[in-house]
């Protein structure tokens, strides 16, 4: 299947956009592209110093870019709440929320500050709570969008409600696959809820294919020295694409007038590893409305946060 013909990103002037995890990789390229096209971009990051460096890099090529840094640690729900309260206090509509930040394949089981398995807690629950808290500001925008970044790996994922914390059977990629399936299920259920309750949102999923970012190394190296072994980028370079290309499906979902609510976008190439954006393939589990509804209910119970 051919990818969509790439159109220039429409003018984003007057739009207020939040990108989580925007200090490097996909998030940085997403924030950079949106800032270049006139959006007021809020870079929501755990490390303020890295956020400042990202802002400097973007402004080096876009001198008048409208950029703002806000602290957000998705592995700490108190931080998510604090970030949300600041934004609610600013009382300005949010046009686009891009749930991009994530952690991948941590070698040994770690937990968030609230006791959730790190990948599930960060990639899914943190963004779940952030989106819920910011719903009032999203609803005030003219045509609000929420883009949640999943992964090809969601296809191998399963939601084990009997062991969501992975206490009995922790494997790095198993936990990552579960978290990214949860992200896609959330994106689809958010659209169903929006349609049901009249929230007016466009909720979409996106994945970058095999993009050359630090994600595949940062997580696996957590708590240990840099590996001198297998380097996926060097060995499989011809199958990968740079971070700017990997960000295209997210940018398409966030800005294109042709994007469709409830869809999932990814690269059009071989096994969706690289290429221009297209509607991506998803697993049967990802399109199961009963599973997404159950995950939504369980996520509310775990976090104590409800969408209102």
Beta strands, then each sheet from edge to edge (+ up, - down):
strand 1: 16-20
strand 2: 40-45
strand 3: 66-71
strand 4: 96-99
strand 5: 145-149
strand 6: 202-206
strand 7: 211-212
strand 8: 241-242
strand 9: 264-267
strand 10: 277-279
sheet 1: 3+ 2+ 1+ 4+ 5+ 6+ 9+ 10-
sheet 2: 7+ 8+
end
